Every structure is written in structure tokens, then in C-alpha cells.
Amino acid sequence: MKMRPHVGIIGAGPAGLLLSHLLASEGIDSVVLESRSRAEVEATIRAGVLEHGTVDLLRDMGLGERMQREGAVHHGIELRFDGEGHRIPLTELTNGRSIMIYPQHEVLKDLIAARLEQGGRILFNASDVRLADVASSQPGIHFVHEEQQVELQCDFIAGCDGFHGVSRAAIPAAVQTVSSRTYPFGCWRCAALSSNRCSTVDCFWPGMPLTLCLRRGRKGSIWPSPMYVTWHAPSRCSIETSRLSC
Ligand SMILES: Cc1cc2nc3c(=O)[nH]c(=O)nc-3n(C[C@H](O)[C@H](O)[C@H](O)COP(=O)(O)OP(=O)(O)OC[C@H]3O[C@@H](n4cnc5c(N)ncnc54)[C@H](O)[C@@H]3O)c2cc1C
């Protein structure tokens, strides 16, 4: 079987799905290929925090209705050192900006549902995805879907399949430009989300005992259960102990 969209998008993560919406809003046809099932994509727990720009974009594109209703806006955080609280008023410090606590897999559910309702094409369970002629003006994607060999002929391929996907490796070194930026500091992030329960995370950094409490009291169904905790630790610093209680 052959298909001929303007853009072939590999990966139905936030990048691929949002791109398909942005293209559709400009009248540009695309097909999204995803190696996993819809149920798997919608059940993968990852990010929990949406930055201001992402919230604005989703809302402006008419994709943020449930996020606005069920998400939680945060205007700051409180860090405690030796039992003393220090509030960081993020909204005051950033000219009124805030962050939204709304899980990534809920964003994906919204993006997938809206795209399919609009008649967009998302092909889940695509296997053996291969890129062809990527340096030409007629690149192609070959894959198997529902036991059929499929060929997409596109004007553009958007490889939104992450660092370990097939797209990155398919770009010839001679035409590849890698951009990266290394910041001179590390960052950490911790999230604990649970349904209807208070969550407390105690973290002990080498030489610096730090307690971070995240509370979620409102009843609702969007919060992953059991709770999850993620760490993005500074490269020069490792977490000695973490304890989760609820
Ligand atoms: C634990 C954790 C917590 C995080 N917390 C935050 C946070 O709070 N805020 C935040 O902004 N970011 C957070 N992030 C980062 C955020 O999750 C990523 O930036 C985001 O998922 C990247 O989206 P993406 O669409 O580029 O890639 P992905 O989400 O990785 O999507 C890629 C998609 O491509 C598919 N795919 C892969 N290979 C193929 C193939 N060969 N063929 C077809 N499909 C393929 C995959 O199945 C996947 O669905 C977190 C990440 C993790 C892991």
C-alpha cells in the first residue's frame, strides 16, 4: 500500500502529535506513525509539569480544555531547610508566569482524541519502520501496519521518535547538524503525584538535608496511582537516600 502525505511524522509523543496539529491548522496533511499501541502510549507515565509556553500553545490551539479544567496551576514552590520554609514565588519572579501540573499521558490522550476526531491519521502498532532517500526531495518511510507493507512518500519526514528512535541514525553524517547546549549548573526536579492523597518526599543531598513536600488534596482521576518520583540530579551531586511516604 502507498500513501502520499505532505509530511510523515515518526512518533506519537508530545512532539509528533502537536506537530500534526500545528500542520493541520495550516492546512498541511500529515500521517503519524507510532510503534506502540494507543493504550500503551496513553498509559506511559512521564512528565507532570507543563511550562507556561506549552500551556499557552495548547490553549490557543483549542487543545487545552480538559487541562484547564483538571490541571493544577502552581505559582511557586516552598523549599525547607532544617525545618524552615522558604517560598520561591515563581509567578512574581517571572512577570506573572506559572506552571501547570497536568500529566503528559493526559496531554497525549487529549491530542490523540482531538486529532482522530478531526480526521487525522495516526497509525499505531507500526513496526519495522525504515527511512529511505532522506537526503532527496522525495524521502520515504517504509513500515508494516496491520500485516501490510506500507510505503509513505512525503515531501518531509519529521523524526519525532526520540533519541533512540530510527530517525536520528538515518540522517547521513554529511548532512547532519547536531545542536546542543550545556549549562554550567545542574538541576533537579522531583514530582510525586497520587490520587486523592497527600504525598511527601524527603530527599537528603550530600551535606545538605532538603525536604520537599508536594501536596495534592483534590479529588480527581487524572493523577497517576501509584505515585511516581523522578529525579534529574546535578551531574556533580548524587542522591544518597530518598524516601517516599504517603
Ligand atoms: C520520568 C520523566 C519525567 C519527565 N518530566 C517532565 C516534566 O515534568 N516536564 C517536561 O516538560 N518534561 C518532562 N520530561 C521530558 C518529557 O517527557 C519529554 O521531553 C517528552 O516525552 C519528549 O517528547 P517527544 O515527543 O520528543 O518524545 P517521546 O515522548 O519519547 O515520544 C517518542 C515516540 O516515538 C515512538 N517511537 C520510538 N521509536 C519509534 C519507531 N521506530 N517508529 C515509530 N515510533 C517510534 C515512541 O514509542 C514514542 O511514543 C520527563 C521525562 C521523563 C522520562
The ligand as a Tripos MOL2 file, in Angstrom:
@<TRIPOS>MOLECULE
LIG
   53    58     1     0     0
SMALL
NO_CHARGES

@<TRIPOS>ATOM
      1 C1         10.3520   10.4030   34.1580 C.3       1 LIG1
      2 C2         10.2730   11.6400   33.2740 C.ar      1 LIG1
      3 C3          9.7320   12.8300   33.7780 C.ar      1 LIG1
      4 C4          9.6760   13.9570   32.9790 C.ar      1 LIG1
      5 N1          9.1420   15.1290   33.4860 N.ar      1 LIG1
      6 C5          8.9750   16.2030   32.7020 C.ar      1 LIG1
      7 C6          8.2690   17.3560   33.1460 C.ar      1 LIG1
      8 O1          7.7890   17.4040   34.2710 O.2       1 LIG1
      9 N2          8.1030   18.3960   32.2800 N.ar      1 LIG1
     10 C7          8.5870   18.3310   30.9980 C.ar      1 LIG1
     11 O2          8.4110   19.3060   30.2540 O.2       1 LIG1
     12 N3          9.2490   17.2490   30.5270 N.ar      1 LIG1
     13 C8          9.4420   16.1860   31.3410 C.ar      1 LIG1
     14 N4         10.0510   15.0670   30.8650 N.ar      1 LIG1
     15 C9         10.5250   15.0690   29.4760 C.3       1 LIG1
     16 C10         9.3830   14.7310   28.5240 C.3       1 LIG1
     17 O3          8.7380   13.5460   28.9230 O.3       1 LIG1
     18 C11        10.0000   14.5730   27.1320 C.3       1 LIG1
     19 O4         10.6350   15.7950   26.7990 O.3       1 LIG1
     20 C12         8.9480   14.2670   26.0840 C.3       1 LIG1
     21 O5          8.3670   12.9870   26.2640 O.3       1 LIG1
     22 C13         9.6120   14.2910   24.7020 C.3       1 LIG1
     23 O6          8.5750   14.1360   23.7690 O.3       1 LIG1
     24 P1          8.8710   13.5760   22.3270 P.3       1 LIG1
     25 O7          7.5750   13.5600   21.6120 O.co2     1 LIG1
     26 O8         10.0280   14.3050   21.7410 O.co2     1 LIG1
     27 O9          9.4360   12.0780   22.5590 O.3       1 LIG1
     28 P2          8.7140   10.8130   23.2580 P.3       1 LIG1
     29 O10         7.7430   11.2250   24.3110 O.co2     1 LIG1
     30 O11         9.8530    9.9120   23.6480 O.co2     1 LIG1
     31 O12         7.9110   10.1630   22.0750 O.3       1 LIG1
     32 C14         8.5440    9.4340   21.0470 C.3       1 LIG1
     33 C15         7.5230    8.4580   20.4880 C.3       1 LIG1
     34 O13         8.1260    7.8120   19.3650 O.3       1 LIG1
     35 C16         7.7980    6.4430   19.4150 C.3       1 LIG1
     36 N5          8.8080    5.7040   18.6560 N.ar      1 LIG1
     37 C17        10.0700    5.3970   19.0150 C.ar      1 LIG1
     38 N6         10.6950    4.7200   18.0370 N.ar      1 LIG1
     39 C18         9.7980    4.5970   17.0290 C.ar      1 LIG1
     40 C19         9.8590    3.9820   15.7540 C.ar      1 LIG1
     41 N7         10.9610    3.3480   15.3040 N.pl3     1 LIG1
     42 N8          8.7640    4.0340   14.9570 N.ar      1 LIG1
     43 C20         7.6280    4.6710   15.3790 C.ar      1 LIG1
     44 N9          7.5230    5.2520   16.5950 N.ar      1 LIG1
     45 C21         8.6030    5.2230   17.4090 C.ar      1 LIG1
     46 C22         7.7950    6.1000   20.8970 C.3       1 LIG1
     47 O14         7.0340    4.9150   21.1530 O.3       1 LIG1
     48 C23         7.1510    7.3550   21.4850 C.3       1 LIG1
     49 O15         5.7470    7.2450   21.5870 O.3       1 LIG1
     50 C24        10.1450   13.9130   31.6490 C.ar      1 LIG1
     51 C25        10.6790   12.7090   31.1450 C.ar      1 LIG1
     52 C26        10.7400   11.5910   31.9330 C.ar      1 LIG1
     53 C27        11.3070   10.3050   31.3760 C.3       1 LIG1
@<TRIPOS>BOND
     1     1     2 1
     2     2     3 ar
     3     2    52 ar
     4     3     4 ar
     5     4     5 ar
     6     4    50 ar
     7     5     6 ar
     8     6     7 ar
     9     6    13 1
    10     7     8 2
    11     7     9 ar
    12     9    10 ar
    13    10    11 2
    14    10    12 ar
    15    12    13 ar
    16    13    14 ar
    17    14    15 1
    18    14    50 ar
    19    15    16 1
    20    16    17 1
    21    16    18 1
    22    18    19 1
    23    18    20 1
    24    20    21 1
    25    20    22 1
    26    22    23 1
    27    23    24 1
    28    24    25 2
    29    24    26 1
    30    24    27 1
    31    27    28 1
    32    28    29 2
    33    28    30 1
    34    28    31 1
    35    31    32 1
    36    32    33 1
    37    33    34 1
    38    33    48 1
    39    34    35 1
    40    35    36 1
    41    35    46 1
    42    36    37 ar
    43    36    45 ar
    44    37    38 ar
    45    38    39 ar
    46    39    40 ar
    47    39    45 ar
    48    40    41 1
    49    40    42 ar
    50    42    43 ar
    51    43    44 ar
    52    44    45 ar
    53    46    47 1
    54    46    48 1
    55    48    49 1
    56    50    51 ar
    57    51    52 ar
    58    52    53 1
@<TRIPOS>SUBSTRUCTURE
     1 LIG1         1 GROUP 0 **** ****
